[in-house]
Amino acid sequence: MKYKFLAVLFLLWGMPALSETPPLKIVVLGDSLVSGYNIQPQEAFPARLEAQLKEKKHSVQVINAGIAGDTSAGGLARIQGIIDMKPQLVLVELGGNDMLRGMNPASMEKNLDQIITRLKAANINVLLVGMKAAINMGLEYKSEFDAVYPRLAKKHDIALYPFFAEGIALKPQYNLPDGIHPNPAGVDVIVGNIIASVEEVLKDIK
């Protein structure tokens, strides 16, 4: 009887508490800026965001749903797969490749609008991560492109982080030799800048 009792104790010690709350699931839907282009997976934005949130005592799992070369249309095409993951929060970081390809900002806005609409319909919180058009696209294009993100954030009443590359844009020490993609040091700058916005959204998630 004594040994049976000890065996039960060992079994219970090895089991997770029934009341243990699963971590909040965060998905980063984006392009090569978040996927970890030419850096190690553990150095990519989602992994570093998860690490820094955990350092701040948040119980989270951050999933990397970044695909190099993805556009707003590409993000829309795979939004159901993101919804099926049942995250509590999605960071939407798309539009940079639309800009680089000279796509119409109105088309990008329509795609992002549908992405946000579908996420909200599934009761998923959204943090919209903005981009800014390069000046060589022309002042008219830049004005139209840059206005998309704040307009969508206002329309859907969601949080906006205005510029993903804040603090690293045009700074060689934070970018790979291509001058576009962040190196590991650049990723840490981005995470350090955006984490307060992420935490602000997390406060409202039950």
C-alpha positions as CSV (number, residue, x, y, z in Angstrom):
1,M,0.0,0.0,0.0
2,K,2.9,2.3,0.9
3,Y,4.4,1.8,-2.5
4,K,1.2,2.4,-4.4
5,F,0.8,5.7,-2.5
6,L,4.3,6.8,-3.4
7,A,3.6,5.8,-7.1
8,V,0.5,8.0,-7.1
9,L,2.5,10.9,-5.7
10,F,5.2,10.6,-8.3
11,L,2.5,10.5,-11.0
12,L,0.8,13.6,-9.7
13,W,4.1,15.5,-9.4
14,G,4.8,14.8,-13.1
15,M,1.4,16.1,-14.2
16,P,0.7,19.8,-15.0
17,A,-1.7,21.6,-12.7
18,L,-5.2,21.3,-14.0
19,S,-5.7,25.0,-13.5
20,E,-2.6,26.0,-15.4
21,T,-3.5,28.7,-18.0
22,P,-2.2,28.1,-21.5
23,P,0.0,30.8,-22.9
24,L,-1.5,33.6,-25.0
25,K,-1.0,32.8,-28.6
26,I,0.4,35.7,-30.8
27,V,0.8,35.3,-34.6
28,V,3.0,37.7,-36.6
29,L,1.6,37.8,-40.1
30,G,4.1,39.5,-42.4
31,D,6.9,39.3,-44.9
32,S,10.7,38.9,-44.9
33,L,11.1,41.7,-42.3
34,V,9.6,39.4,-39.7
35,S,10.3,36.0,-41.2
36,G,14.0,36.2,-40.3
37,Y,15.5,36.7,-43.8
38,N,19.2,35.6,-43.8
39,I,19.4,35.4,-40.0
40,Q,18.8,32.5,-37.6
41,P,15.2,31.5,-36.6
42,Q,15.9,32.4,-33.0
43,E,17.1,35.8,-34.1
44,A,14.0,36.6,-36.1
45,F,11.4,39.2,-34.8
46,P,8.8,36.7,-33.5
47,A,11.3,34.7,-31.5
48,R,12.9,37.8,-30.0
49,L,9.5,39.3,-29.3
50,E,8.5,36.1,-27.4
51,A,11.8,36.1,-25.5
52,Q,11.4,39.8,-24.4
53,L,7.7,39.4,-23.5
54,K,8.6,36.4,-21.3
55,E,11.4,38.4,-19.6
56,K,8.5,40.8,-18.7
57,K,6.6,37.9,-17.2
58,H,4.1,37.5,-20.0
59,S,3.0,33.9,-20.7
60,V,3.0,33.9,-24.5
61,Q,3.7,31.9,-27.6
62,V,4.7,33.9,-30.6
63,I,4.3,32.2,-34.0
64,N,6.3,33.3,-37.0
65,A,3.9,33.6,-40.0
66,G,6.2,35.7,-42.0
67,I,6.9,34.8,-45.6
68,A,9.6,36.4,-47.7
69,G,8.1,38.4,-50.6
70,D,4.6,38.3,-49.3
71,T,2.2,41.1,-50.2
72,S,-1.1,42.3,-48.7
73,A,-2.8,40.1,-51.2
74,G,-0.7,37.1,-50.1
75,G,-1.6,37.8,-46.5
76,L,-5.3,37.9,-47.3
77,A,-5.0,34.6,-49.2
78,R,-3.7,32.8,-46.1
79,I,-5.8,34.6,-43.5
80,Q,-8.1,31.6,-42.8
81,G,-5.0,29.6,-41.8
82,I,-4.1,32.3,-39.3
83,I,-7.6,32.3,-37.9
84,D,-7.5,28.5,-37.6
85,M,-4.5,28.8,-35.3
86,K,-6.9,30.5,-32.8
87,P,-4.6,33.2,-31.7
88,Q,-5.6,35.9,-29.2
89,L,-3.5,38.5,-31.0
90,V,-2.3,39.0,-34.6
91,L,0.4,41.5,-35.6
92,V,-0.3,42.4,-39.2
93,E,3.0,43.6,-40.8
94,L,2.3,43.8,-44.6
95,G,2.7,46.3,-47.3
96,G,6.4,46.7,-47.8
97,N,6.4,44.5,-50.9
98,D,3.3,46.2,-52.3
99,M,5.3,49.4,-52.2
100,L,8.5,47.9,-53.6
101,R,6.5,46.6,-56.6
102,G,4.7,49.9,-57.1
103,M,1.3,48.5,-56.4
104,N,-1.7,50.8,-56.0
105,P,-2.0,51.8,-52.3
106,A,-5.8,51.6,-52.7
107,S,-5.5,47.9,-53.5
108,M,-3.3,47.3,-50.5
109,E,-5.7,49.2,-48.3
110,K,-8.6,46.9,-49.6
111,N,-6.6,43.8,-48.8
112,L,-5.5,44.9,-45.3
113,D,-9.1,46.0,-44.6
114,Q,-10.4,42.5,-45.4
115,I,-7.6,40.9,-43.3
116,I,-8.5,43.1,-40.3
117,T,-12.3,42.6,-40.9
118,R,-11.9,38.8,-40.9
119,L,-9.7,38.7,-37.8
120,K,-12.1,40.9,-35.8
121,A,-15.0,38.8,-37.0
122,A,-13.2,35.9,-35.4
123,N,-12.8,37.9,-32.1
124,I,-9.0,38.1,-32.6
125,N,-7.2,41.2,-31.4
126,V,-5.2,43.1,-34.0
127,L,-2.1,45.3,-33.8
128,L,-1.6,46.9,-37.2
129,V,2.1,47.5,-38.0
130,G,2.6,50.2,-40.5
131,M,5.2,50.8,-43.2
132,K,6.3,54.0,-44.9
133,A,7.0,54.3,-48.6
134,A,10.4,55.2,-49.9
135,I,10.8,58.8,-51.1
136,N,12.0,57.6,-54.5
137,M,8.4,56.3,-55.1
138,G,7.4,59.9,-55.5
139,L,5.7,62.3,-53.1
140,E,2.2,61.5,-54.3
141,Y,2.6,57.8,-54.0
142,K,4.3,58.2,-50.6
143,S,1.5,60.4,-49.3
144,E,-1.2,57.9,-50.4
145,F,0.7,54.8,-49.1
146,D,1.6,56.3,-45.7
147,A,-2.0,57.3,-45.1
148,V,-3.4,53.8,-45.4
149,Y,-2.3,52.5,-42.0
150,P,-3.7,55.3,-39.7
151,R,-6.9,55.4,-41.7
152,L,-7.4,51.6,-41.3
153,A,-6.6,51.8,-37.6
154,K,-9.1,54.5,-37.1
155,K,-11.8,52.8,-39.1
156,H,-11.5,49.5,-37.2
157,D,-10.6,51.0,-33.8
158,I,-7.5,48.9,-33.5
159,A,-4.0,49.6,-32.2
160,L,-1.4,51.0,-34.6
161,Y,2.4,50.8,-34.5
162,P,3.2,53.4,-37.2
163,F,6.5,52.2,-38.6
164,F,8.0,48.7,-38.2
165,A,11.5,49.9,-39.1
166,E,11.5,52.8,-36.7
167,G,15.0,53.3,-35.3
168,I,16.8,51.1,-37.9
169,A,15.8,52.6,-41.3
170,L,18.8,53.9,-43.2
171,K,21.2,52.9,-40.3
172,P,23.7,50.4,-41.8
173,Q,24.7,49.1,-38.4
174,Y,21.2,47.6,-37.9
175,N,20.6,46.2,-41.3
176,L,22.0,43.4,-43.6
177,P,24.2,44.5,-46.5
178,D,21.0,44.9,-48.7
179,G,20.0,47.9,-46.5
180,I,16.5,46.6,-46.2
181,H,16.4,43.7,-43.8
182,P,17.3,44.0,-40.2
183,N,20.3,42.1,-38.8
184,P,20.0,40.6,-35.3
185,A,20.9,43.9,-33.6
186,G,18.3,45.7,-35.7
187,V,15.7,43.1,-34.7
188,D,16.4,43.8,-31.1
189,V,15.9,47.5,-31.7
190,I,12.6,46.9,-33.4
191,V,11.4,44.6,-30.6
192,G,12.5,47.2,-28.0
193,N,10.5,49.9,-29.7
194,I,7.3,47.9,-30.4
195,I,7.0,45.9,-27.2
196,A,5.1,48.6,-25.3
197,S,2.5,48.7,-28.0
198,V,2.2,44.9,-27.8
199,E,1.9,45.0,-24.0
200,E,-0.8,47.6,-24.3
201,V,-2.9,45.3,-26.4
202,L,-2.2,42.3,-24.2
203,K,-3.7,44.3,-21.2
204,D,-7.1,44.1,-22.8
205,I,-7.0,40.4,-23.6
206,K,-8.8,38.2,-21.0
